[in-house]
C-alpha cells in the first residue's frame, strides 16, 4: 500500500524526525543493506556517496532499491516475557535510484540533504568535492507507514 498520500502528515513527520535511511540493494543473489544520510523533496529521497564503492557498483547494475527509516523506537517492558512490545514509527518503501549527473540537479539533491539535517542554513559546495561525490535521487514507488504505541 502506498501511504505517501493517505498518511501524508505522519509520513512527512517521520521523514523529518529520522536521521538515517537504510537502503537495501540487490547484488545479483546477494542482498546488501547500508545506512545513509538523506534528504526529501517532491515525493523523492536523495542520498550521496563517494564516486567509488560497493553501493555505486551495485546501483550501476541494478537501480531498484528498498528502504527503511524509523523514529521513536523504544522497548516497552512487561513483567511477563511474552507481553513485551515496541513503540515506534517506521516507513518501508521501494523505488528506483537515479544517479544525478547534471550539476544543477546534483546541487539541488545535496541542498535537500543539507536542508534535512540543517534546516534554514545554506552551505557552499567545494567544486573539487562535487566532482568525486555521487548524488542519487530515489523515485519512490511504494511506501508503507506503521506506528505502534506499545502496550
Rosetta blueprint (number, residue, H / E / L):
1 X L
2 X L
3 X H
4 X H
5 X H
6 X H
7 X L
8 X H
9 X H
10 X H
11 X H
12 X H
13 X H
14 X H
15 X H
16 X H
17 X H
18 X L
19 X L
20 X L
21 X E
22 X E
23 X E
24 X E
25 X E
26 X E
27 X E
28 X L
29 X L
30 X E
31 X E
32 X E
33 X E
34 X E
35 X E
36 X E
37 X L
38 X L
39 X E
40 X E
41 X E
42 X L
43 X L
44 X E
45 X E
46 X E
47 X E
48 X E
49 X E
50 X E
51 X L
52 X L
53 X L
54 X H
55 X H
56 X H
57 X H
58 X H
59 X H
60 X H
61 X H
62 X L
63 X L
64 X E
65 X E
66 X E
67 X E
68 X E
69 X E
70 X E
71 X E
72 X E
73 X E
74 X E
75 X E
76 X E
77 X L
78 X L
79 X L
80 X L
81 X H
82 X H
83 X H
84 X L
85 X E
86 X E
87 X E
88 X E
89 X E
90 X E
91 X E
92 X E
93 X E
94 X E
95 X E
96 X E
97 X E
98 X E
99 X E
100 X E
101 X L
102 X L
103 X H
104 X H
105 X H
106 X H
107 X H
108 X H
109 X H
110 X H
111 X H
112 X H
113 X H
114 X H
115 X H
116 X H
117 X H
118 X L
119 X L
120 X L
121 X L
122 X L
123 X L
124 X L
125 X L
126 X L
127 X H
128 X H
129 X H
130 X H
131 X H
132 X L
133 X E
134 X E
135 X E
136 X E
137 X E
138 X E
139 X E
140 X E
141 X E
142 X E
143 X E
144 X E
145 X E
146 X E
147 X E
148 X E
149 X E
150 X L
151 X L
